[in-house]
Amino acid sequence: MKKIPKNFHIIAFTLLIIATIALFMNPINRTATNLLMITSLIALWIYILFLTYKNKIIKITLILLPIILLAFLSLNGPLIDKEFVRDEYVNSLKKYNGTKYLWGGETSLGIDCSGLVRRGLIDTYIRLGILNMSPQYIRKGIYLWFNDLSAEALGNEYRNYTTLILSNQTLNNTDYEKIKKGDIMVTTNGIHTMVYIGNQEWIQADPAKQRVFISKAPDENNPWYKASSNILRWSDLE
């Protein structure tokens, strides 16, 4: 059997790294692309194992690292106060203020309305899970990242991710005493969603304005504030 040229391994390894980075940087969140990214990471790990099979220390390290990581993620760790999670969620959302609108997007490179609602919580869960050594929150963040949710799904309480708080109202006449920071507005037709950040202010990725912005209710010039909508809450924050 002919020995595979060294240049082949260099090219293959480089292409695999480029593909992995491209998938990681891709702002569009879809289950298919998420699966591709996971597959590329596994393929990269296997290829590195193959290239370093003669070095026992590197090989053992590469085998042990995912085992240790999976063992860590299987633990629970301490619970974090829901009000603190809610505040951190709002802070995470504000970091995307000014981000350009991109249909299907879920990163700082581009984001849509449901992507913003989800991404803020994904970031919050993973960051708090790491800082508090509480893997259960990291798992929640990964699970939410992997399972895409549209505005309609959020409004329909899909998989019990959300819980209905108020129905058939508008943001211009909402009883703000009954809602909390981090609550979600979804139009009754399921085409748009945004998040309450306190002080009668809402943050949204608006397809009309093509960016994420914060505005205060009531506002007769904002069509979303006059649209029939429901208020929901992340079930984890209930």
C-alpha positions in Angstrom: 0.0 0.0 0.0 1.3 3.4 -1.0 2.0 5.8 1.8 -0.3 8.9 1.7 1.7 12.0 0.9 2.3 14.4 3.7 0.9 17.3 1.6 -2.4 15.4 1.4 -2.7 15.4 5.2 -1.9 19.1 5.4 -4.5 20.0 2.8 -7.1 17.7 4.3 -6.5 19.0 7.8 -6.6 22.6 6.7 -9.8 22.1 4.8 -11.4 20.4 7.8 -10.4 23.3 10.1 -11.7 25.9 7.5 -15.0 24.0 7.3 -15.4 23.8 11.0 -14.7 27.5 11.5 -17.1 28.4 8.7 -19.9 26.4 10.3 -19.1 27.9 13.7 -19.2 31.4 12.3 -22.4 30.8 10.2 -25.1 33.1 11.7 -28.0 31.0 10.4 -29.2 28.5 13.0 -30.7 25.4 11.6 -30.7 21.8 13.0 -29.0 20.6 9.8 -26.1 23.1 10.1 -25.8 22.4 13.8 -25.4 18.7 13.0 -22.8 19.5 10.4 -20.8 21.5 12.8 -20.9 18.7 15.4 -19.9 16.2 12.7 -17.0 18.4 11.6 -15.8 18.7 15.2 -15.9 15.0 15.6 -14.1 14.4 12.3 -11.5 17.0 13.2 -10.9 15.2 16.6 -10.6 11.8 14.8 -8.2 13.2 12.2 -6.0 14.7 14.9 -6.0 11.3 16.7 -5.0 9.7 13.4 -2.2 12.2 12.7 -0.8 11.9 16.3 -1.3 8.1 16.8 2.5 7.6 17.4 2.5 10.1 20.3 1.0 8.3 23.3 0.7 11.4 25.5 -1.2 13.4 22.9 -3.3 10.4 22.0 -4.3 9.7 25.6 -4.9 13.4 26.2 -7.2 13.6 23.2 -9.2 10.6 24.3 -9.5 11.7 27.9 -10.5 15.3 27.2 -14.0 14.5 25.7 -14.6 11.9 28.4 -13.8 14.5 31.1 -16.0 17.1 29.4 -18.9 14.7 29.0 -18.6 13.6 32.6 -18.6 17.3 33.7 -21.7 18.1 31.6 -23.5 15.1 33.1 -23.4 16.8 36.6 -25.9 19.3 37.8 -24.2 21.8 40.2 -25.9 24.6 42.2 -29.2 26.2 41.2 -29.1 29.9 40.3 -31.7 32.3 41.5 -34.3 32.9 38.8 -34.4 36.6 39.3 -30.7 36.8 38.8 -31.0 34.6 35.6 -33.7 37.0 34.4 -31.5 40.1 35.0 -28.6 38.4 33.2 -30.9 37.5 30.3 -31.8 41.1 29.8 -28.2 42.1 30.0 -27.3 39.5 27.3 -30.1 40.8 25.1 -28.9 44.3 25.3 -25.5 43.3 24.0 -27.1 42.6 20.6 -28.6 46.2 20.4 -27.7 47.6 17.0 -27.0 44.1 15.4 -28.2 43.9 11.8 -31.3 42.0 11.1 -30.8 38.6 9.2 -33.6 36.2 8.7 -32.7 32.9 10.5 -29.7 34.6 12.1 -28.7 34.0 15.7 -25.3 35.7 16.2 -23.8 39.1 16.4 -23.2 38.8 12.6 -26.9 38.9 12.0 -30.0 38.0 14.0 -33.8 37.8 13.6 -36.6 38.3 16.1 -36.9 34.7 17.5 -33.1 34.3 17.2 -32.6 37.3 19.5 -35.1 36.0 22.0 -33.4 32.6 22.1 -29.8 33.7 21.8 -30.0 35.9 24.8 -31.0 32.9 26.9 -28.5 30.6 25.3 -25.6 33.0 26.1 -27.0 33.5 29.7 -27.2 29.8 30.4 -23.8 28.9 29.1 -22.0 31.8 30.8 -23.7 31.4 34.2 -23.2 27.6 34.0 -19.4 28.1 33.5 -19.1 30.9 36.1 -21.1 29.0 38.7 -19.7 25.5 37.9 -23.3 24.4 37.2 -23.3 22.1 34.1 -27.1 21.8 34.1 -27.3 25.4 32.8 -24.7 24.7 30.1 -26.8 21.7 29.0 -29.9 23.9 28.8 -28.0 26.4 26.7 -26.7 23.7 24.3 -30.2 22.1 24.1 -31.8 25.5 23.3 -29.1 26.2 20.7 -29.6 22.9 19.0 -33.4 23.1 18.9 -34.5 26.0 16.8 -37.7 27.9 17.8 -39.7 30.2 15.6 -41.8 33.1 16.9 -44.8 31.0 16.3 -43.4 28.1 18.3 -42.6 30.4 21.2 -46.2 31.7 21.0 -47.6 28.2 20.9 -45.7 27.1 24.1 -43.9 24.5 22.0 -42.4 21.7 24.1 -43.4 23.7 27.2 -40.4 26.1 26.6 -42.8 29.0 27.3 -45.8 29.7 29.5 -48.7 32.0 28.6 -49.1 35.0 30.9 -51.4 37.4 29.1 -53.4 36.9 25.9 -55.1 39.0 23.2 -53.7 42.4 24.2 -51.4 45.0 22.7 -48.2 46.4 24.1 -49.8 49.9 24.2 -52.4 48.7 26.7 -50.5 46.0 28.5 -50.8 45.9 32.3 -47.1 46.2 33.1 -47.8 45.3 36.7 -48.4 41.7 35.5 -45.3 41.1 33.5 -41.6 40.8 34.4 -38.3 41.6 32.7 -37.5 38.8 30.3 -41.1 38.1 29.4 -41.8 37.6 25.7 -44.3 39.2 23.4 -45.5 37.2 20.4 -48.0 38.5 17.9 -51.1 36.4 17.8 -50.4 35.5 14.1 -46.9 34.3 15.2 -44.9 36.4 12.8 -42.9 38.5 15.3 -41.6 38.4 18.9 -39.6 40.7 21.3 -38.6 40.8 24.9 -39.5 43.1 27.8 -36.4 44.6 29.5 -38.2 46.7 32.2 -39.3 50.3 32.5 -41.9 49.6 29.7 -39.0 49.1 27.2 -38.8 46.3 24.7 -35.9 44.9 22.6 -36.5 43.5 19.2 -34.9 42.5 15.9 -37.2 44.3 13.5 -37.3 43.2 9.9 -38.6 46.7 8.9 -35.8 48.6 10.5 -33.3 45.8 9.7 -31.6 46.0 13.1 -32.0 45.3 16.8 -33.3 48.3 18.8 -34.9 49.2 22.1 -38.0 51.3 22.3 -40.5 52.3 25.0 -44.3 51.7 25.1 -46.8 53.1 24.5 -45.9 54.2 21.0 -48.6 54.8 18.4 -46.0 55.0 15.6 -44.8 51.4 16.2 -47.1 48.9 14.4 -45.9 46.0 16.6 -47.1 47.9 19.7 -50.6 48.1 18.2 -50.7 44.5 17.0 -52.7 41.9 18.8 -50.3 39.8 20.9 -49.7 37.4 23.7 -47.2 37.7 26.6 -45.3 34.5 27.5 -42.5 33.7 29.9 -39.7 31.2 29.6 -41.0 28.2 31.7 -37.6 28.0 33.4 -38.0 31.6 34.7 -41.6 31.1 35.9 
